[in-house]
Structure formats: C-alpha cells, structure tokens
Amino acid sequence: MKAARVLRFGPPNVIINDDLPRPEPAAGQLLVRVKAAGVGNWDALIREGKVELQPLLLILGSELSGIVEAIGAEVSGFKLGDEVYGATNEQFTGAYAEYALPSARMMAQKPKTLNFIEAASAPIVTITAWQMLFDYAHVTAGQTVLIHGAAGNGGAYAVQLASHAGLHVVATAASADLDYVRGLGAERVVD
C-alpha cells in the first residue's frame, strides 16, 4: 500500500510516499480502506516535530473515512463493508495511507448524508467544538454563548452544536458571512 510517511521532522518536503505492506488489525482496531483523509493543523504540528506523540517513521493523518476491511479482536459494533469515519488513534497518526488501523473506539458509522470527503473533514474539529462548549464551558440549554470566528470550520460546528443544544448563540463573523452564520443557527451575528 502507499502511505505518506515522515522519516524526519520538518517542512512539507519531508513527507515521502512509501510502499508498505497492508497492515493487519490488532485487538481493538479496525482495518479501514481509506476513501478520504482529513488534513488539519494537527498534522502539520506532528510533521514539524512540535507534538511528540509517536516516534519517527510515522504515517501522517488524524482523520479518515472509509470502508471496514477487517476487524481486530475485542471489537464489536462493526462489520465488514461498513462505511465509517473518525479519528485514527491516541497519537493522531496513520490516515494518510491506502489502509489505516484506527482504534475502533474512535470510529463510528459514517452518516449516509455525508460523502467520504465530508465525513473525513469532521471528526477533530467537531470534537474540539463539543469539548469547548460542553466539557470545558459546561454550557446548558437557555444560556447565551458567544462564538468568535463563527464562519470558520471550528466556529461553524460550535454554532450548530450550541444551537441544537438550546443555547442562545451570539456570533462574530465577517460581513460577507453574516447570513451564512445565521443559517447555521446563530440568533445574532456581529460583524
């Protein structure tokens, strides 16, 4: 299989396309034929060596969507052929390959309303927005929340999650994005 690996930390030109054997899932893992991989700031930080989660010779990529090809021991809730999406593992690596071995507990069934590319772009940013609202700020229905940069990726998810949870959403966005952010669920949008 082809995989985008980093053999040394540095700028984008340290990424090499390597030929590797197709992996086999260990306990708690899925083997997923990758249809799409998300690309985010986290991947650049890992590539640059600013986040030391895994030793070198790593495959980049923290988000993916694809099709379950094999299931490791101690995994339930998935079957061969399932369309799935999620984050790869605790090291947030491994998605930039034809096949990935994500932790099954970090994967879910891909929503039918999303294509593979859309699904691969959602996991990390959605979890980040959720954590900011509910795990750290402990917001509850009826409260008012201010979301800056609401037209951006993280902000857009935060607006939707907050609105769906019954929060009053006040948001900031550029003048060109005001209607877009209102459409996401913000009650008031400030330029």
MARZA-20169 format. One record per residue (C-alpha): residue in one letter; residue number from 1; x, y, z; chain. Coordinates in Angstrom, 2 decimals, decimal comma, always signed. Example, Ala and Ser with C-alpha at 12.3 -4.5 7.8 and 13.67 -1.06 7.14 Angstrom:
<lovexs>
<lovex><r>A</r><k>1</k><u>+12,30</u><v>-4,50</v><w>+7,80</w><c>A</c></lovex>
<lovex><r>S</r><k>2</k><u>+13,67</u><v>-1,06</v><w>+7,14</w><c>A</c></lovex>
</lovexs>
This chain:
<lovexs>
<lovex><r>M</r><k>1</k><u>+0,00</u><v>+0,00</v><w>+0,00</w><c>A</c></lovex>
<lovex><r>K</r><k>2</k><u>+1,04</u><v>+3,62</v><w>-0,47</w><c>A</c></lovex>
<lovex><r>A</r><k>3</k><u>+1,45</u><v>+5,75</v><w>+2,67</w><c>A</c></lovex>
<lovex><r>A</r><k>4</k><u>+2,60</u><v>+9,33</v><w>+3,31</w><c>A</c></lovex>
<lovex><r>R</r><k>5</k><u>+5,30</u><v>+8,99</v><w>+5,95</w><c>A</c></lovex>
<lovex><r>V</r><k>6</k><u>+7,67</u><v>+11,21</v><w>+7,85</w><c>A</c></lovex>
<lovex><r>L</r><k>7</k><u>+11,18</u><v>+9,88</v><w>+8,40</w><c>A</c></lovex>
<lovex><r>R</r><k>8</k><u>+12,43</u><v>+13,15</v><w>+9,91</w><c>A</c></lovex>
<lovex><r>F</r><k>9</k><u>+10,64</u><v>+16,20</v><w>+11,28</w><c>A</c></lovex>
<lovex><r>G</r><k>10</k><u>+10,48</u><v>+19,38</v><w>+9,20</w><c>A</c></lovex>
<lovex><r>P</r><k>11</k><u>+8,64</u><v>+21,25</v><w>+6,43</w><c>A</c></lovex>
<lovex><r>P</r><k>12</k><u>+6,22</u><v>+19,61</v><w>+3,98</w><c>A</c></lovex>
<lovex><r>N</r><k>13</k><u>+9,05</u><v>+18,31</v><w>+1,78</w><c>A</c></lovex>
<lovex><r>V</r><k>14</k><u>+9,99</u><v>+15,75</v><w>+4,47</w><c>A</c></lovex>
<lovex><r>I</r><k>15</k><u>+6,84</u><v>+13,78</v><w>+3,59</w><c>A</c></lovex>
<lovex><r>I</r><k>16</k><u>+7,62</u><v>+10,76</v><w>+1,43</w><c>A</c></lovex>
<lovex><r>N</r><k>17</k><u>+5,24</u><v>+8,42</v><w>-0,38</w><c>A</c></lovex>
<lovex><r>D</r><k>18</k><u>+6,29</u><v>+4,96</v><w>+0,69</w><c>A</c></lovex>
<lovex><r>D</r><k>19</k><u>+5,29</u><v>+1,42</v><w>-0,26</w><c>A</c></lovex>
<lovex><r>L</r><k>20</k><u>+4,40</u><v>-0,61</v><w>+2,82</w><c>A</c></lovex>
<lovex><r>P</r><k>21</k><u>+2,72</u><v>-3,97</v><w>+3,39</w><c>A</c></lovex>
<lovex><r>R</r><k>22</k><u>-1,00</u><v>-3,86</v><w>+4,09</w><c>A</c></lovex>
<lovex><r>P</r><k>23</k><u>-1,35</u><v>-3,92</v><w>+7,90</w><c>A</c></lovex>
<lovex><r>E</r><k>24</k><u>-3,43</u><v>-6,31</v><w>+9,99</w><c>A</c></lovex>
<lovex><r>P</r><k>25</k><u>-5,65</u><v>-5,06</v><w>+12,81</w><c>A</c></lovex>
<lovex><r>A</r><k>26</k><u>-4,64</u><v>-5,80</v><w>+16,40</w><c>A</c></lovex>
<lovex><r>A</r><k>27</k><u>-7,10</u><v>-6,10</v><w>+19,28</w><c>A</c></lovex>
<lovex><r>G</r><k>28</k><u>-9,32</u><v>-3,03</v><w>+19,43</w><c>A</c></lovex>
<lovex><r>Q</r><k>29</k><u>-8,52</u><v>-1,92</v><w>+15,87</w><c>A</c></lovex>
<lovex><r>L</r><k>30</k><u>-10,25</u><v>-1,85</v><w>+12,51</w><c>A</c></lovex>
<lovex><r>L</r><k>31</k><u>-8,57</u><v>-2,18</v><w>+9,16</w><c>A</c></lovex>
<lovex><r>V</r><k>32</k><u>-10,12</u><v>+0,57</v><w>+7,04</w><c>A</c></lovex>
<lovex><r>R</r><k>33</k><u>-9,63</u><v>+1,06</v><w>+3,31</w><c>A</c></lovex>
<lovex><r>V</r><k>34</k><u>-9,23</u><v>+4,83</v><w>+3,33</w><c>A</c></lovex>
<lovex><r>K</r><k>35</k><u>-11,51</u><v>+6,71</v><w>+0,95</w><c>A</c></lovex>
<lovex><r>A</r><k>36</k><u>-10,64</u><v>+10,18</v><w>+2,32</w><c>A</c></lovex>
<lovex><r>A</r><k>37</k><u>-8,36</u><v>+11,64</v><w>+4,97</w><c>A</c></lovex>
<lovex><r>G</r><k>38</k><u>-8,80</u><v>+14,95</v><w>+6,73</w><c>A</c></lovex>
<lovex><r>V</r><k>39</k><u>-5,99</u><v>+17,49</v><w>+6,66</w><c>A</c></lovex>
<lovex><r>G</r><k>40</k><u>-5,59</u><v>+19,78</v><w>+9,64</w><c>A</c></lovex>
<lovex><r>N</r><k>41</k><u>-3,21</u><v>+21,93</v><w>+11,65</w><c>A</c></lovex>
<lovex><r>W</r><k>42</k><u>-2,53</u><v>+18,99</v><w>+13,96</w><c>A</c></lovex>
<lovex><r>D</r><k>43</k><u>-0,94</u><v>+17,05</v><w>+11,11</w><c>A</c></lovex>
<lovex><r>A</r><k>44</k><u>+1,47</u><v>+19,91</v><w>+10,40</w><c>A</c></lovex>
<lovex><r>L</r><k>45</k><u>+2,45</u><v>+20,14</v><w>+14,08</w><c>A</c></lovex>
<lovex><r>I</r><k>46</k><u>+3,22</u><v>+16,42</v><w>+14,14</w><c>A</c></lovex>
<lovex><r>R</r><k>47</k><u>+5,19</u><v>+16,65</v><w>+10,87</w><c>A</c></lovex>
<lovex><r>E</r><k>48</k><u>+7,22</u><v>+19,57</v><w>+12,24</w><c>A</c></lovex>
<lovex><r>G</r><k>49</k><u>+8,02</u><v>+17,68</v><w>+15,47</w><c>A</c></lovex>
<lovex><r>K</r><k>50</k><u>+6,16</u><v>+20,20</v><w>+17,64</w><c>A</c></lovex>
<lovex><r>V</r><k>51</k><u>+3,96</u><v>+17,45</v><w>+19,09</w><c>A</c></lovex>
<lovex><r>E</r><k>52</k><u>+5,83</u><v>+14,35</v><w>+20,12</w><c>A</c></lovex>
<lovex><r>L</r><k>53</k><u>+3,14</u><v>+11,70</v><w>+20,21</w><c>A</c></lovex>
<lovex><r>Q</r><k>54</k><u>+4,88</u><v>+8,98</v><w>+18,27</w><c>A</c></lovex>
<lovex><r>P</r><k>55</k><u>+8,46</u><v>+8,26</v><w>+17,18</w><c>A</c></lovex>
<lovex><r>L</r><k>56</k><u>+9,54</u><v>+8,91</v><w>+13,63</w><c>A</c></lovex>
<lovex><r>L</r><k>57</k><u>+8,74</u><v>+6,61</v><w>+10,73</w><c>A</c></lovex>
<lovex><r>L</r><k>58</k><u>+5,13</u><v>+7,58</v><w>+11,27</w><c>A</c></lovex>
<lovex><r>I</r><k>59</k><u>+2,28</u><v>+7,82</v><w>+8,81</w><c>A</c></lovex>
<lovex><r>L</r><k>60</k><u>+0,61</u><v>+11,23</v><w>+9,00</w><c>A</c></lovex>
<lovex><r>G</r><k>61</k><u>-3,13</u><v>+11,84</v><w>+9,22</w><c>A</c></lovex>
<lovex><r>S</r><k>62</k><u>-5,53</u><v>+12,03</v><w>+12,14</w><c>A</c></lovex>
<lovex><r>E</r><k>63</k><u>-8,95</u><v>+11,85</v><w>+10,47</w><c>A</c></lovex>
<lovex><r>L</r><k>64</k><u>-10,35</u><v>+9,43</v><w>+7,93</w><c>A</c></lovex>
<lovex><r>S</r><k>65</k><u>-13,36</u><v>+7,86</v><w>+6,34</w><c>A</c></lovex>
<lovex><r>G</r><k>66</k><u>-13,52</u><v>+4,59</v><w>+4,51</w><c>A</c></lovex>
<lovex><r>I</r><k>67</k><u>-14,72</u><v>+1,00</v><w>+4,42</w><c>A</c></lovex>
<lovex><r>V</r><k>68</k><u>-14,07</u><v>-1,68</v><w>+7,04</w><c>A</c></lovex>
<lovex><r>E</r><k>69</k><u>-11,92</u><v>-4,44</v><w>+5,50</w><c>A</c></lovex>
<lovex><r>A</r><k>70</k><u>-11,02</u><v>-6,41</v><w>+8,66</w><c>A</c></lovex>
<lovex><r>I</r><k>71</k><u>-11,88</u><v>-6,33</v><w>+12,36</w><c>A</c></lovex>
<lovex><r>G</r><k>72</k><u>-9,47</u><v>-6,94</v><w>+15,22</w><c>A</c></lovex>
<lovex><r>A</r><k>73</k><u>-10,25</u><v>-8,98</v><w>+18,32</w><c>A</c></lovex>
<lovex><r>E</r><k>74</k><u>-12,32</u><v>-7,38</v><w>+21,07</w><c>A</c></lovex>
<lovex><r>V</r><k>75</k><u>-14,17</u><v>-5,12</v><w>+18,59</w><c>A</c></lovex>
<lovex><r>S</r><k>76</k><u>-17,95</u><v>-5,03</v><w>+18,40</w><c>A</c></lovex>
<lovex><r>G</r><k>77</k><u>-20,46</u><v>-2,85</v><w>+16,59</w><c>A</c></lovex>
<lovex><r>F</r><k>78</k><u>-18,81</u><v>-3,06</v><w>+13,17</w><c>A</c></lovex>
<lovex><r>K</r><k>79</k><u>-18,99</u><v>-5,48</v><w>+10,27</w><c>A</c></lovex>
<lovex><r>L</r><k>80</k><u>-17,05</u><v>-5,93</v><w>+7,05</w><c>A</c></lovex>
<lovex><r>G</r><k>81</k><u>-18,12</u><v>-3,39</v><w>+4,43</w><c>A</c></lovex>
<lovex><r>D</r><k>82</k><u>-19,32</u><v>-0,77</v><w>+6,93</w><c>A</c></lovex>
<lovex><r>E</r><k>83</k><u>-18,73</u><v>+2,82</v><w>+5,86</w><c>A</c></lovex>
<lovex><r>V</r><k>84</k><u>-17,02</u><v>+4,51</v><w>+8,82</w><c>A</c></lovex>
<lovex><r>Y</r><k>85</k><u>-15,36</u><v>+7,76</v><w>+9,88</w><c>A</c></lovex>
<lovex><r>G</r><k>86</k><u>-13,48</u><v>+9,11</v><w>+12,84</w><c>A</c></lovex>
<lovex><r>A</r><k>87</k><u>-10,07</u><v>+9,81</v><w>+14,34</w><c>A</c></lovex>
<lovex><r>T</r><k>88</k><u>-7,25</u><v>+7,32</v><w>+13,97</w><c>A</c></lovex>
<lovex><r>N</r><k>89</k><u>-5,80</u><v>+6,76</v><w>+17,43</w><c>A</c></lovex>
<lovex><r>E</r><k>90</k><u>-4,42</u><v>+8,47</v><w>+20,52</w><c>A</c></lovex>
<lovex><r>Q</r><k>91</k><u>-1,32</u><v>+9,51</v><w>+18,53</w><c>A</c></lovex>
<lovex><r>F</r><k>92</k><u>-3,49</u><v>+11,06</v><w>+15,78</w><c>A</c></lovex>
<lovex><r>T</r><k>93</k><u>-1,47</u><v>+9,37</v><w>+13,03</w><c>A</c></lovex>
<lovex><r>G</r><k>94</k><u>-1,99</u><v>+6,79</v><w>+10,32</w><c>A</c></lovex>
<lovex><r>A</r><k>95</k><u>-4,71</u><v>+8,12</v><w>+7,98</w><c>A</c></lovex>
<lovex><r>Y</r><k>96</k><u>-2,58</u><v>+9,19</v><w>+5,01</w><c>A</c></lovex>
<lovex><r>A</r><k>97</k><u>-2,44</u><v>+5,69</v><w>+3,58</w><c>A</c></lovex>
<lovex><r>E</r><k>98</k><u>-4,46</u><v>+3,34</v><w>+1,43</w><c>A</c></lovex>
<lovex><r>Y</r><k>99</k><u>-5,26</u><v>+1,33</v><w>+4,58</w><c>A</c></lovex>
<lovex><r>A</r><k>100</k><u>-5,35</u><v>+2,55</v><w>+8,18</w><c>A</c></lovex>
<lovex><r>L</r><k>101</k><u>-5,61</u><v>+0,90</v><w>+11,59</w><c>A</c></lovex>
<lovex><r>P</r><k>102</k><u>-7,80</u><v>+3,23</v><w>+13,64</w><c>A</c></lovex>
<lovex><r>S</r><k>103</k><u>-8,85</u><v>+2,46</v><w>+17,17</w><c>A</c></lovex>
<lovex><r>A</r><k>104</k><u>-12,39</u><v>+1,11</v><w>+16,90</w><c>A</c></lovex>
<lovex><r>R</r><k>105</k><u>-13,48</u><v>+3,20</v><w>+19,88</w><c>A</c></lovex>
<lovex><r>M</r><k>106</k><u>-12,60</u><v>+6,36</v><w>+17,92</w><c>A</c></lovex>
<lovex><r>M</r><k>107</k><u>-14,64</u><v>+5,36</v><w>+14,86</w><c>A</c></lovex>
<lovex><r>A</r><k>108</k><u>-18,36</u><v>+5,50</v><w>+14,05</w><c>A</c></lovex>
<lovex><r>Q</r><k>109</k><u>-20,71</u><v>+4,62</v><w>+11,23</w><c>A</c></lovex>
<lovex><r>K</r><k>110</k><u>-20,47</u><v>+7,29</v><w>+8,51</w><c>A</c></lovex>
<lovex><r>P</r><k>111</k><u>-23,70</u><v>+9,28</v><w>+8,27</w><c>A</c></lovex>
<lovex><r>K</r><k>112</k><u>-25,46</u><v>+8,49</v><w>+4,98</w><c>A</c></lovex>
<lovex><r>T</r><k>113</k><u>-25,94</u><v>+12,23</v><w>+4,40</w><c>A</c></lovex>
<lovex><r>L</r><k>114</k><u>-22,17</u><v>+12,79</v><w>+4,17</w><c>A</c></lovex>
<lovex><r>N</r><k>115</k><u>-19,88</u><v>+11,68</v><w>+1,38</w><c>A</c></lovex>
<lovex><r>F</r><k>116</k><u>-16,46</u><v>+10,28</v><w>+2,30</w><c>A</c></lovex>
<lovex><r>I</r><k>117</k><u>-14,67</u><v>+13,62</v><w>+1,89</w><c>A</c></lovex>
<lovex><r>E</r><k>118</k><u>-17,18</u><v>+15,47</v><w>+4,06</w><c>A</c></lovex>
<lovex><r>A</r><k>119</k><u>-17,03</u><v>+12,76</v><w>+6,71</w><c>A</c></lovex>
<lovex><r>A</r><k>120</k><u>-13,22</u><v>+12,79</v><w>+6,86</w><c>A</c></lovex>
<lovex><r>S</r><k>121</k><u>-13,22</u><v>+16,55</v><w>+7,45</w><c>A</c></lovex>
<lovex><r>A</r><k>122</k><u>-15,47</u><v>+16,43</v><w>+10,52</w><c>A</c></lovex>
<lovex><r>P</r><k>123</k><u>-14,07</u><v>+14,38</v><w>+13,45</w><c>A</c></lovex>
<lovex><r>I</r><k>124</k><u>-11,37</u><v>+16,52</v><w>+15,09</w><c>A</c></lovex>
<lovex><r>V</r><k>125</k><u>-12,99</u><v>+19,91</v><w>+14,59</w><c>A</c></lovex>
<lovex><r>T</r><k>126</k><u>-16,36</u><v>+18,62</v><w>+15,77</w><c>A</c></lovex>
<lovex><r>I</r><k>127</k><u>-14,88</u><v>+17,09</v><w>+18,91</w><c>A</c></lovex>
<lovex><r>T</r><k>128</k><u>-12,94</u><v>+20,28</v><w>+19,58</w><c>A</c></lovex>
<lovex><r>A</r><k>129</k><u>-16,11</u><v>+22,40</v><w>+19,32</w><c>A</c></lovex>
<lovex><r>W</r><k>130</k><u>-18,00</u><v>+19,92</v><w>+21,54</w><c>A</c></lovex>
<lovex><r>Q</r><k>131</k><u>-15,26</u><v>+19,92</v><w>+24,17</w><c>A</c></lovex>
<lovex><r>M</r><k>132</k><u>-15,06</u><v>+23,72</v><w>+24,29</w><c>A</c></lovex>
<lovex><r>L</r><k>133</k><u>-18,81</u><v>+24,08</v><w>+24,76</w><c>A</c></lovex>
<lovex><r>F</r><k>134</k><u>-19,78</u><v>+21,13</v><w>+26,93</w><c>A</c></lovex>
<lovex><r>D</r><k>135</k><u>-16,66</u><v>+19,69</v><w>+28,57</w><c>A</c></lovex>
<lovex><r>Y</r><k>136</k><u>-14,88</u><v>+22,94</v><w>+29,44</w><c>A</c></lovex>
<lovex><r>A</r><k>137</k><u>-17,52</u><v>+25,70</v><w>+29,47</w><c>A</c></lovex>
<lovex><r>H</r><k>138</k><u>-20,26</u><v>+23,35</v><w>+30,79</w><c>A</c></lovex>
<lovex><r>V</r><k>139</k><u>-22,98</u><v>+25,27</v><w>+28,93</w><c>A</c></lovex>
<lovex><r>T</r><k>140</k><u>-26,62</u><v>+24,25</v><w>+29,32</w><c>A</c></lovex>
<lovex><r>A</r><k>141</k><u>-29,84</u><v>+24,97</v><w>+27,43</w><c>A</c></lovex>
<lovex><r>G</r><k>142</k><u>-31,08</u><v>+28,51</v><w>+27,86</w><c>A</c></lovex>
<lovex><r>Q</r><k>143</k><u>-27,66</u><v>+30,06</v><w>+28,38</w><c>A</c></lovex>
<lovex><r>T</r><k>144</k><u>-26,13</u><v>+32,52</v><w>+25,93</w><c>A</c></lovex>
<lovex><r>V</r><k>145</k><u>-22,82</u><v>+31,73</v><w>+24,28</w><c>A</c></lovex>
<lovex><r>L</r><k>146</k><u>-20,55</u><v>+34,00</v><w>+22,21</w><c>A</c></lovex>
<lovex><r>I</r><k>147</k><u>-18,73</u><v>+32,24</v><w>+19,37</w><c>A</c></lovex>
<lovex><r>H</r><k>148</k><u>-15,95</u><v>+34,18</v><w>+17,63</w><c>A</c></lovex>
<lovex><r>G</r><k>149</k><u>-14,98</u><v>+33,30</v><w>+14,07</w><c>A</c></lovex>
<lovex><r>A</r><k>150</k><u>-18,30</u><v>+31,56</v><w>+13,57</w><c>A</c></lovex>
<lovex><r>A</r><k>151</k><u>-17,89</u><v>+31,17</v><w>+9,80</w><c>A</c></lovex>
<lovex><r>G</r><k>152</k><u>-14,65</u><v>+29,22</v><w>+10,22</w><c>A</c></lovex>
<lovex><r>N</r><k>153</k><u>-14,53</u><v>+25,46</v><w>+10,49</w><c>A</c></lovex>
<lovex><r>G</r><k>154</k><u>-14,47</u><v>+25,23</v><w>+14,31</w><c>A</c></lovex>
<lovex><r>G</r><k>155</k><u>-16,82</u><v>+28,16</v><w>+14,77</w><c>A</c></lovex>
<lovex><r>A</r><k>156</k><u>-19,37</u><v>+26,78</v><w>+12,32</w><c>A</c></lovex>
<lovex><r>Y</r><k>157</k><u>-19,52</u><v>+23,47</v><w>+14,20</w><c>A</c></lovex>
<lovex><r>A</r><k>158</k><u>-19,75</u><v>+25,30</v><w>+17,55</w><c>A</c></lovex>
<lovex><r>V</r><k>159</k><u>-22,68</u><v>+27,40</v><w>+16,32</w><c>A</c></lovex>
<lovex><r>Q</r><k>160</k><u>-24,58</u><v>+24,33</v><w>+15,14</w><c>A</c></lovex>
<lovex><r>L</r><k>161</k><u>-23,88</u><v>+22,29</v><w>+18,28</w><c>A</c></lovex>
<lovex><r>A</r><k>162</k><u>-24,82</u><v>+25,19</v><w>+20,57</w><c>A</c></lovex>
<lovex><r>S</r><k>163</k><u>-28,00</u><v>+25,97</v><w>+18,67</w><c>A</c></lovex>
<lovex><r>H</r><k>164</k><u>-29,03</u><v>+22,31</v><w>+18,64</w><c>A</c></lovex>
<lovex><r>A</r><k>165</k><u>-28,45</u><v>+22,15</v><w>+22,42</w><c>A</c></lovex>
<lovex><r>G</r><k>166</k><u>-30,88</u><v>+25,03</v><w>+23,03</w><c>A</c></lovex>
<lovex><r>L</r><k>167</k><u>-28,32</u><v>+27,76</v><w>+23,67</w><c>A</c></lovex>
<lovex><r>H</r><k>168</k><u>-28,78</u><v>+31,35</v><w>+22,57</w><c>A</c></lovex>
<lovex><r>V</r><k>169</k><u>-25,97</u><v>+31,89</v><w>+20,09</w><c>A</c></lovex>
<lovex><r>V</r><k>170</k><u>-24,32</u><v>+35,26</v><w>+19,52</w><c>A</c></lovex>
<lovex><r>A</r><k>171</k><u>-21,56</u><v>+35,05</v><w>+16,95</w><c>A</c></lovex>
<lovex><r>T</r><k>172</k><u>-18,93</u><v>+37,14</v><w>+15,21</w><c>A</c></lovex>
<lovex><r>A</r><k>173</k><u>-18,14</u><v>+36,84</v><w>+11,52</w><c>A</c></lovex>
<lovex><r>A</r><k>174</k><u>-17,05</u><v>+38,94</v><w>+8,55</w><c>A</c></lovex>
<lovex><r>S</r><k>175</k><u>-19,78</u><v>+40,93</v><w>+6,81</w><c>A</c></lovex>
<lovex><r>A</r><k>176</k><u>-19,76</u><v>+38,52</v><w>+3,84</w><c>A</c></lovex>
<lovex><r>D</r><k>177</k><u>-20,55</u><v>+35,61</v><w>+6,19</w><c>A</c></lovex>
<lovex><r>L</r><k>178</k><u>-23,36</u><v>+37,07</v><w>+8,31</w><c>A</c></lovex>
<lovex><r>D</r><k>179</k><u>-26,21</u><v>+35,28</v><w>+6,53</w><c>A</c></lovex>
<lovex><r>Y</r><k>180</k><u>-24,26</u><v>+32,02</v><w>+6,42</w><c>A</c></lovex>
<lovex><r>V</r><k>181</k><u>-23,74</u><v>+32,08</v><w>+10,19</w><c>A</c></lovex>
<lovex><r>R</r><k>182</k><u>-27,41</u><v>+32,94</v><w>+10,80</w><c>A</c></lovex>
<lovex><r>G</r><k>183</k><u>-28,27</u><v>+29,92</v><w>+8,67</w><c>A</c></lovex>
<lovex><r>L</r><k>184</k><u>-26,16</u><v>+27,74</v><w>+10,97</w><c>A</c></lovex>
<lovex><r>G</r><k>185</k><u>-28,34</u><v>+28,73</v><w>+13,92</w><c>A</c></lovex>
<lovex><r>A</r><k>186</k><u>-26,90</u><v>+31,92</v><w>+15,38</w><c>A</c></lovex>
<lovex><r>E</r><k>187</k><u>-29,61</u><v>+34,24</v><w>+16,72</w><c>A</c></lovex>
<lovex><r>R</r><k>188</k><u>-27,41</u><v>+37,31</v><w>+16,44</w><c>A</c></lovex>
<lovex><r>V</r><k>189</k><u>-24,32</u><v>+37,83</v><w>+14,31</w><c>A</c></lovex>
<lovex><r>V</r><k>190</k><u>-21,94</u><v>+40,77</v><w>+14,72</w><c>A</c></lovex>
<lovex><r>D</r><k>191</k><u>-19,53</u><v>+41,91</v><w>+12,01</w><c>A</c></lovex>
</lovexs>
